Amino acid sequence: MGAPVSHIALIGNFLPRKCGIATYTTDTFAALRSRFPELRVDVYAMDDHPGRYAYPPEVTAAIAQDERAAYIEAARKIETSGAEAIWLQHEYGIYGGSAGEHILALLDRTSLPLIVTLHTVLEQPSTEERRVMEALLRRASRVIVMAERGREILTRVHGANPRAIVMIPHGVPDRALADPSLFKARFGWEGRKVVLTFGLLAPNKGIETMIEAMPAIVAHHPDAIYVVLGATHPNLVAQHGERYRDRLKALAGSLNVADNVAFIDAFVDHDDLIDYLQAADIYATPYNNPAQITSGTLSYAVGVGKPVVSTPYVHATEILDDGHGVLVDFGDSAAFAREIDRLLSDDAARGSLAQRAFARGRTMIWPRLAESALQEIGEMVAARPSRIPPKAVPTDILAPDLAAVERMSDSTGMLQHSVFSIPDRRHGYCIDDNARALILMSQIEDVEPVRRDRWMTIYASFIQYAWNPEARRFRNFMNYDRTWCEDVGSEDSNGRTLWALGVTARDAQERKHREWAIALFDTTASLAFDLGSPRAQAFAMLGAAAVLEAHPGHVLAKQILRRFPDEHLALLDEARRPEWEWFEIVLAYDNARLPEALLRAGKALGREDLVRCGVQTLDWIARKQISAEGKFRAVGSESFGRVYAEPLPFDQQPLEAQGMVEACRAAFDATGDRRWVAEGERAYHWFLGANDLDLPLASVADGGCFDGLMPTGLNRNQGAESILALQLATCAISGLSKAAEKVSGRADAAA
């Protein structure tokens, strides 16, 4: 037995939703609570119609099936609940997204060990089904299948680790073996021989086969009745109404057995279902799908000791083997008639088969399932590695390193994304990253002139080619074959490009690059006046401020700087609340650029009001990005768009730390306050491991940077934005440190 477990999260459908998974999850919950009264089980119910179901108090939360954000919210609840493990009930159709992929968003944002019960295992999954299943298998510590064939399929089709797969049969109720005649009166079946099929009615259940068998059965047993118990599947009703049920009734009528076939259109509760089963003499499952790997109704029938006649789908072949039931071929009405007639005619044979089925069922009762599953959960929790105490975070500034930048670049420009450290050509290029790379080539120190000239020319050429003079906008996304994906890029990408041109016009080491940059800025910068996004305006302001440093009388740059600050002050006045000192009612990405732009504009224009506002808002966003341990905590991407809400911790992206370092440099330049040196260092040390997970994002050996922090660890891809964020932050913190030393030196000299 593994470590004692006191708290788990259980995810699946739940009653009163009407489906087999809901019944299974509800029965699993009840079995856990009954067998382990001290165990806390938080139920997260998948909800296909939010607001329709009156869930019982046992349901901790419902997850809207088709809303990806609901999965992420549930992940946060689970992660902070104190649960030690997650038990997931999996069926492709109960989760949203392609092949139910939304559930992966939840699992990717939790660090808890996962055990998955697979209710469907496909021999021939589609591409999307394969992708989702294999992601689940990678994430899961244990996988429960309900038939040995499931283990074989998972290892053969998906290459699953057989040691992680455990076979736990479908649970069944703990009822005594009973004489059917004791229950028949309740349903008006006294004196009749009852053959029962139960489940949501759908064409794959093969009910036609049994109806077609009834004339031969009735010929020898006129009192026989075939009972079809169950409501029509809700999805089928939504699309076609009750046409399928009506067609079955018509079939019974055409065969002159209408009086011997009864349809009970109801979704019955657990206790009533068991009474129906115990009233039956024979249980029939004429299902058409050979690959069906789980049947809860078949398990229940065996559990209460019913003689079963079934088609040989996967679950039936395993649970009924060794003489525990009778198998006949798919669609073979004559065989169903023959075997049911034989059992109805031979009380001894029927009783013996019932005894064998009941004996097998005793190994499957719900308490045994709960015990087996909790043992597996305990073992996987015990095997979870303990978190190693973090090492001291290095405080030295990294040396600038272009190796990873060059790895992501070619003769066209810098590629956007990577798979781990390998450039992913499928996603091509974007002007955002090439603009950042151009800034880096202007600011990075100790690079050989030929090497600098090569890359500066490539990134500048990309930006130059991106200009669309007809639309008077820069394009953004380019395919790997150098074809553009659009005629006009986003506002933010256009603003960022103006920023890069301004910095290049000021900081490029070679005159030819400075001249090129100011010429293109002059040609394109008037687009700034059409920008409506506050961040795009801030980017343009940063570029204009850089131009003014290099060209103090530059008219267009000064116009840009005069145009937007007052608009930003008005945004702040409108959005401000007692605890909300920000320009927008939500937090988004690259937040520190908004105060940074005001600081740079205030310094360039000599406006102290802008500097004061920049300092106040930077102070506010800085306080929002400090953890309880005093570490930098970037505003998580899950925070974006939440109105007047405190930031959430994940996913944290390098862009935010870079922006904070550079904004602190602007604040120090404007005020000389050394507090901003400390804040800049706090943000920079995030790259080195002073963060919520105590994990360094910087790849010191080659200048790379991982793409972010998730609740479960590092996003180990190394895209252009992240690599550039590290290198630009390194340039900024180095510059900030040197500026602070210079101020200290002057102060010492004056003293």
N, C-alpha and C positions, 0 to 999 in steps of 0.2 A: 504494500500500500504506500502511496506517495505521501507527501506532506499533507497535514490536515488543511482542508479548504473551508473557509467560512463564508465566502461571498463570491458569487459569479453573476455574470450578465448572460441572459438567455434571449436570443434573437430569432424570431420566426413569426408566422401568422398566429393568431390567438382568437379563441371564441370570444364574442359571438360571430366573428367572420366564419362563413360557411365553406369550408374546404378541408381536405384531408390533412394538410399541413397544420392548419389551425387546431384541429382535433389532436394531432400528435403532439404539438408544442404544449397545449393545455394539459394533456395527460402526463407529459414529461414533467412539467412544473408540479403537478399534483403529486407525482411519485417522489420527486426530490423532497418536497416539503413533508410528505408523510414519512418517508424513510429516514430523512435527516432533518429533524425539526429545528435544529440550531443553524442550519444553512440559510443564508440570505440569498434569494434569487430575484434579481431585478429583470423584469420582462420588458423587452422592447418589441412592440407589436408592429409588423409591417401592415400598412394601411393603404389599400387600393382606392378607397373612397373616403378621404378625410372628412370627419364629421358624421358619417353614417352610423358607425358602430358605438354602442354604449359599452365601452370596455369596463371590466370589473376593476376594483381597487388594486388587484394584484399587478396590473399593467403599470409599470413605471413611466413609460412614455410610448407614444405611437410615432412611427416614422412614415411620413408621406412617401409612398412608393416611388413616385415620379419626380420628386424634388430632391436634387442632389444636395442642396444646402441642408436638408433635413438629416441626411446621413452624417454630414460633418458635425452638425449640432449634437446628434446622438453620440458621436465619437467623443466629443468633449465631455458630455455627461458621464459616459462610461469611464473615461480616463481619470476623471476626478472623483468618481464615486467610491473608490476603495475596493472595487471588484478585483479579484485575483486572476480571473480568466474569463474568456468569452466562449459560449457554446452557441454555435450558429446552425440553424436549420437551413439547408440549401436546396432550393429548386429554382431553376433559371427564371421561371415566369413570375415569381413573387417579388423580384427586385427590379427597379427601374433601370433605364439605359439599355444599350445594346447587349443582349444576352445577360441582362441583370448586372451590368458592370458597376452600377452605383454602389453596390455593397463593398466594392474594393476601396472606394473613397473613404468609407467608414473604417475599414480594417487597416488601411495605410496610415490612419491618424490615431491609432491606438498601439500601445506597446505591450499589451497583455497577451499572454499565451492564448492560442486559439485552437478549439476543437470543433470540427465541422461534421455534421451528419448529412450525408448526401442522399437525398430522396430520389435522385435520378442520376444514373451513370450511363453515358451514351457511348455506343460502339463507334458511331460515325458522327462526331460533333462537327458543327459548322466551324468556320475559321474563328468567328467571334466567340462561340461556345468554348472552343479549345483555349482561346486566349484567357477567358475568364476562369475556366476551370484550372488551368495551369498556374494562374496567379494565386488562386485559392490554395492549391496544393503547396506552393512555395511558402505561403504565409502560415499555413496550419502546422501546429505541432503534432496533432493527431487528426486522423480522418476516420469517421465511423461509416461503415457500409452495413447494409442489412442482409446481404447475401455474399457468399464467397466469390461468386462471379464478379461482383463489383470490384473486389480486390484485384482479380485477374485483369479486368478491363483497364483499371487505373494504371497498373504497371505496364501493360502491353501498349495501350494507346497513348498514355501521357508520360510514361517513364517515371511514375511515382515511386517513392521509396516504400517498399512493402513493409518495412519495419514501423512506419508511421501509420499504417492502416490496421484498424481493428474491426472485426466483425461482431456487432452486437445486434441480435435479432430485434425486429419491431416489437415493442411492448404489447402486452395483452392484459385484459382484466383478470383479477384473481377471483374467479367464480368456481363453485363446485360443479361437478358433472351432474346434470339433471335430466330427468325424463321430459321430453318435449311435451307430452300430454298435459303436464302440470301448468303450462303457459299458454296453451292454444285457446282456452276459453276467453282469455282477455281480448283476443283479436277476432273472435268469432270463427275459429278454425277447428272447433271440436269435430272429431271423427274424420278429419281430412289429413292426407299425407302432404306435407309442406316442403317444397323446394324453394330456397330463398337466394336471392342476389341482392346485395346492398351496395350503395355508393351513389355518388352524383352521376346522374344519367347523361351519357354522352355516346356518340357513335362507336368509339373504340372499345366499348364494354362488351360487344358481341351479344347483346340481348336477343337479336334476331335469331341467332343460332339456337338458343334455348326455346324460344317460342316455336320455332320450326320442329323442335324435338317433341313438343307437347302432344301432338296427335297420337304418336306411337306410345307415349307414356300413359295417356288417358285411356287408350284401348285396353290396357291391362289394369289400370288403376283409375276408374272413373272419378274417384273422390280426390285425386291429386290436384294440387293447386300450385302454380308457380307465382311467387310473390316477388315483384320488382320494387324494392324499397329505396326511396331516395328522391330528392328534388332534382330537377334538371340543372346541369351545371350553369351557374350564373352567367358565365361568358356566352354560353350557347343561347340562353334565354335572351340576353341583350342583343344578339345578332339575328336570331331566327325565331324567337318566341318558343312555343311548345310544339313546333311542327314535328320534331323528332319523336316525342312521346306520342303524338297523334298517329304518326306513321306506324309505330309499334302496335298501338291498339288496333289499327286497321288490319295489320298483319294477323293478329290473333283472331279477329273476326273472320277474315277470309279463310282461316284454317279450321273454323268452327270450334275454337277452344277459348272463346272470349270468357266463358264462365269458369275456365280453369286457369286464367291469367289475371292477376290482380296487380294494379299499379297503386302504390302509396306515395303520393307526391308530397314528401315532407323531409325536412332535415331534422332527424330525431336526435335528442340528447343522448348522452352516454348510457344512462341506466335503461332508457327505453330501448336503445339499440341492443343491449345485451339480452333483454327480455325477448325481443324479436328473434335474435339468433338462437336462444335456447328453445324457442317454440318451433324451430325448423327441424325437420328430419334429415335433410340433406342441404348442404350449401354448395352452390354452383358459381364458378367464376369462368365464364366463357370468353374471356378477354382476347382481343385480336392481336395485341402487340407482343411479339416474341421477346422483345428486349426489356419488357417491364421488370424492373429489378426490385420493386417494392410494392406490396399491396397490404395496406393496413386492414382492409376488410377480411382478406384471407387470413391474416395473422389472428384477428379477433375470432374468426370462426374456428380455427384450430385451437385457440386458447380456451374456448368453452366446450371443446370436444365434439365438433360437428364432423360427420363424414363429408368429405369434400370431393366433388368431381370438377376437374378444372382442365383448361388448355395448358400446354406446357411452356408458359412464359417463365422467365428466369427464376423469379421468386417461388413460383409454384413447384418447379422441378426440385428446388432445394428443400423447401419446407415439407413437401409431401413425399420425399424419397423414402426408400426402405419400407414401403407399405404403409405410410402414414396418410395416404389419400389415393385418389384415382386420377390418372392423366389420360386425356383423349386429344385427338389432333384438333388444330385450329379449324373452326367453321364446320366441324363434322357433327351435324345434328343427329345422324343415325347413331354415332358412338355415344353421344350424350344420352340419347333415349335408351340405348342398350344398357349402359352402366347404371343409370338412375333406376331403370326398371328392375335390374338385378338386385340393387340394394334395397329398394322398397319391397321386393318380394321375399327377402331373406333377413328377418329380424336379427338373427344371430350374427350374420356377417356385418350388418349395419352396426350392431352394438359393439362388435370387436373392433371395427374401424374407429368408432367413436372413442373407445378406450385408448387406442394407440395415439390418436390425435391429441386427446386430452393430456396424455403423459408427455408428449412433446411440448405442448402448450405450457406445462408447469415450468419449463426451463426459460420461458419467455415473459413471465409475468412482470409487470411494471417495476416492482421492487428490485428484481434482478437487474433490469436495465439501469435503474438509478445507481445501484451499487457498482456495476461495471463501468458506467460512464464516469462516476465520481472518482473511481480508482485511477482511470486514465487521466482525468483532470489533475488529480493530486500528483501523479508522476510527472506530468509536464510542468506543473508549477514548481515542483522540487528541482527540476532540471534547469529552470530558468537561471541564467548566470546572475550573480550578484553584481551590482554596480561597483566598479573599482573606484576608490577615492581619487579625485582628480589630482594630477600633478600641478605644481606651481606653473602658472601661465608665464611664458617669457615676456619680458617687457621691452626688449630691444626692438627697434624698428627693422623690419626686413629690408634686405637689399633689393632694389628694383630688379626685375627679372622679366625679360621679354620672351622667354622660351615658350610658355604656354600660349601667349598671344600669337607667336609665329606658328605654333602648331595648329591654331584655328584659322590661319590666314592662307590665302593663295594669291595668284596674280590678279584676281578680281577684287578681293577684299576680305573681310573677316566674316566667316560663317557664323550663323546664329547659335546653333545648338550642337550638343555632343551626346554620345552615348558613353557614359563614363568619361574617359578623356579623348575619345575618338570623334573627330568632327562628323556630324550627321548631315550629309549633303542633301538629304531629302528636303530639308527646310530652307536651304539656300541662305540668302544674305538679307540684311536690313540696314537701312541708313542709320538707325539708332546706334547700332554697335559700331559701325564704321565712323560715325561722328565721335563717339567716345574714344575709339582707337586713335583718331586724329588728334584729339586733345592730349591723349597720353604721349604721343610722339613729340608733342610740343613741350611737355613738362617733365618727362623722365630724364634723369641725368645719367652720365657715364655710358653713353651709347656711341659706338663708332659712327663717324659722320656718314660713311657709305651705307651702313645698315639703317641708320635713321632716315636717310634720304630715300632709300628704297621703299620703306613701309609708309613714310609720309606721302610719297607720291601715289602709292596704290590707294590709300584711304582717301586722299584728296580727289583722285580720279573718280572713285566711286561716287563721291558726293557731287562732283561736277556733272557726271553722267546722269545722276538722279534728278537734276533740275529739269522740270517740264515747263518751258517758256510759254507754251500756249495756255496752260492752266495756271501759270505763275505759282506753282507749288513744287516741292520736292516729292518725288516718289519715295516709297519706303521699302517694300518687299520685292526682292528679286529672286527668281528661281536659279537653280544651280547652272542652268544653261544660259544665263544672263538675260533671260526675258523678264520683263517687269510683270508683276502680279496686279498692278493697279496704275492708274494715271495720276492719282493724287494720294499722298500719304496722310497719316493722321496729323492732327494739329500738334500733338506732343512731339512727333518726329520732326516736323518742320521747325518748331521752336528749338529743339535740341540741336538741329543742324546749324541754325543761326548762332547758337551758343558756341559750337565747335569752331565756326568761322571766326567769331570774335576772339576766342582764346588763341587761335592760330595766328591771327593778325597781330596779336600782342606778344606771344611767347615763342613762336617758331624761331629756331636758331639761325636759319638761313633766310636771307632777304627775299629770295625768289618765292619762298613759301608764304612769307608775310604779305608780299605784294599780291600773290594769287588770292589769298584769303580775303583781303580787304576789297579787292575788285569784285569777288563773287558776293561778298556781304553787301556791297553797294548795289549790286544788281538785284538781289533777292530780298533784302531785309524789310522792304515795305510790306511784305506779306504779313509781318507781325501785327499790323493794325487790324487785320481781319481775324485774328485768333481770339476765340472765346473761352478756351480752357484756361483756368488760372495757372496750371502748371506749364502749359505751353507759353503763356505770357511770361512766367517767371524765367523759363529757359531763355526766351528772347531777351529779357532784361539782363540776364547774366552775360549774354553775348555782347549786348550793347555796352554794358559797363566795362567789359574788357577792351572793346574798341576805343572807348573814351580814354582809357589809360594810355593807349598807344597813340591816339589821335585826339587830343583834348578838345578840339573844336569841331568834331564830327557832328554834323547837323542831324543826320538820320538817327544815329545812335542816341543823341540827346533827346530827340523827339520820342523815341521808344521808351526811354527811361522816364520821361515826363508823363507819358500817356497812361501807364498801367498802375503805378503805385497807389494813386488815389482810388482807383477801382478796387484794389485789394483791401485798402482801409475800409471802404464801404462794405465789402463782403464780410470783413471781420466784425464790423458793427452790427450787421444783420444777423450773423450766425452766433454771436457771442451770448453766452449764458454764464451764470455765476461760477460754474465749474468747467466752463468750456471756452477757452481763449484761443479760438481757431477760426480760420477763414471759411470753412465749410462745416456743414452739419454732420459730416462723416469724415473718417480717416481713409486715406487711400495709399497709393504708392509714392515713394520719393518725397515724403512729406516735408523734410527739412529744406527743400529747395524754395519753398514759399517764403519763410523768413530770411533765408540766405539772399534771395533776390532783393528784398527790401533793404537789407543791410548794405549790399553792394550799391543799390540805387541811392540810398541815403548818403553814403560816403562820396559817390560821384557827383551828386547834385548839391551837396552841402546841406541836406535836410535832416536835422536832428530828430524830427518827428518820425521819420522813416526808420532811423537807426533804433530809436526807443521801441517802436512797434516790432521791429525785427528781433530785438533782444527779448522782449516780453513773450512773443510767440515761440521763439526758439527755446526759451526757458520752459514754456509749457509743454512743448512736444518732447523736450529732453526728459522732463519728469515723467512723462507717460511711457518712456522707454528705458526705465530703470527697474530691474527686478528687486524683490525683497532682499536679495543677497548683495545688492549694489552693483550688479552687472548690467551691461547694456542688453536690452531686450527689444529687438526691432519689432515694430508694429507688424503683427502677423497678417498674412494675406487673407486669412479668414475674417479679419476685422473689416475689410473693405466694404463700404456701403451700409454699415450699421449705424443708424441715426443716433447721435448723441450717446454713443455707447463706449465703454472702456475698451481699450484695445485687447485683442486676444493674442496669445503667445505664439501661435503657429499659423502658417509656415513662415519662418523668418528668412529674409532674402538679403544677400550681400549688398544690394543696391541701397538699402536703408542705412546700413552702417557707413558706407562710403559717403552718402549724402550728409550724414550727421558730422563726419569728420570735416568735410569741406565747409559746411555751414559754421562749424566752430572756428575754422580758420577765418571766415568772413567776420564773425563776431569779435574775434581777437583783434583783427586788423582795424575794426571800427571803434573798439573801446579800449583795447589794451588790458582788458580784464583777464587775469591768468586762470580764472575759473573755467574759461573756454578751452584752455590747454588741457585741463583735467578731463573735461567732458569729451574732447576729441580723442584723448588717449583711451578713455573708457570704451568709446565706440570702436576704435581701431583694435583694441585687445579682443573684441568679439571675434575677429577673424582668427585670432591665435588660440582661442579656447576659453576665454572668459565669457561664457554664455550659459544659457539654461541647461545645456547638456554636457558642458565641460568638454566639448569636442572641438578641436581646431578645424577650421574650414580651409585655411591656407595650406597649399601643398608646397612646402618650402623648397623642395628639391628642384622644382621647375617653374615656380611662379604661378601655379594653377590655383583654382579656388572652387570648392564644391558649391553646388547651386542653392544650398539652403539648409536650414534646420527644420525637420519635421518632428512630430511627437515621438516617432519611432527611431529617430537618428538622423544621419546626414542624407541629403539627396546627393548621391555620389556622382551625378553627372557634373560636367565642368563646361558650362556654356560660356559664350563670349561675354555676356553681361556680367557674370560673376567674376571671371578672370580679370576683366577690366576694372571692376569695382575694387578688387584687392589692389591692383597696381596703382590705380588713381588715388585710393585711400593712402597707400604707402607714400606716394608723392606729396599728398596733402599734409599728412602728419609730419613728414620730414620738414616740409616748409614751415609748418606751424611751430615745430620745435626750434628751428633756426630763428624764426621771427621772435619767439619768446626769449631766446638766448641773447639776441641783439638788443631787445628792450632792457633785459636785465643788465647787459654790459654797459649800456648808456647810463642806467640808474646808478650802477656801481661807480662809474667814472665821475658822475655828477656829485656823488657823495664824497 
